[in-house]
Each structure stands twice: as structure tokens, then as C-alpha cells.
């Protein structure tokens, strides 16, 4: 499934990004990735099945800044581009994921 492949590539990128990898060190990245997959599926028009905590609250609790989130989005853009997704679609995804 496309979303699973995207999530794998995306997390492969963000967990080694020196600017934000600290958010993932010592964490269960597999669980985070699965929660993100469900959230992204819903946010991008899929079934409404996300039952997790509010992402804004989670990000605030761990100290994610606007800069950190921009780095996260850059990783998303890189993963989508690497999968051959068209720029227009990438832009739509990024805009949808911005708070």
C-alpha cells in the first residue's frame, strides 16, 4: 500500500535528520510511525479512524517548535518526491499537514 511505503521512507529520513532526530531517539519509532500512518491517512481523506491524542498537544509536550515542524515537513516533501509524486500533489499534502 502506498501510504505504508511513504511512511517507511518518511521515517527513514526524519530519524536521521540532525535537526530533529532527537525527538525520536529512545522512542518506539515503529509505534510512532503507525500512529502517524493512521493520522495521515485520515488527514488526507481516508477513513476517520485516528483515536490518538491531539497532535498539537503531543508536539507541545515534547517541545516541537515551528522550525522543528518545518524540518519534519521537509522530510515529508523529500520522501514524497523520492517516490515520484508530482510537485502539485506534494504541495497539497504539505499544506494539508501544516497546523
Secondary structure as UniProt FT lines:
FT   HELIX           2..14
FT   TURN            15..16
FT   TURN            18..20
FT   HELIX           21..23
FT   TURN            24..26
FT   HELIX           29..43
FT   TURN            44..45
FT   HELIX           55..61
FT   TURN            62..63
FT   HELIX           66..82
FT   TURN            83..84
FT   HELIX           87..97
//
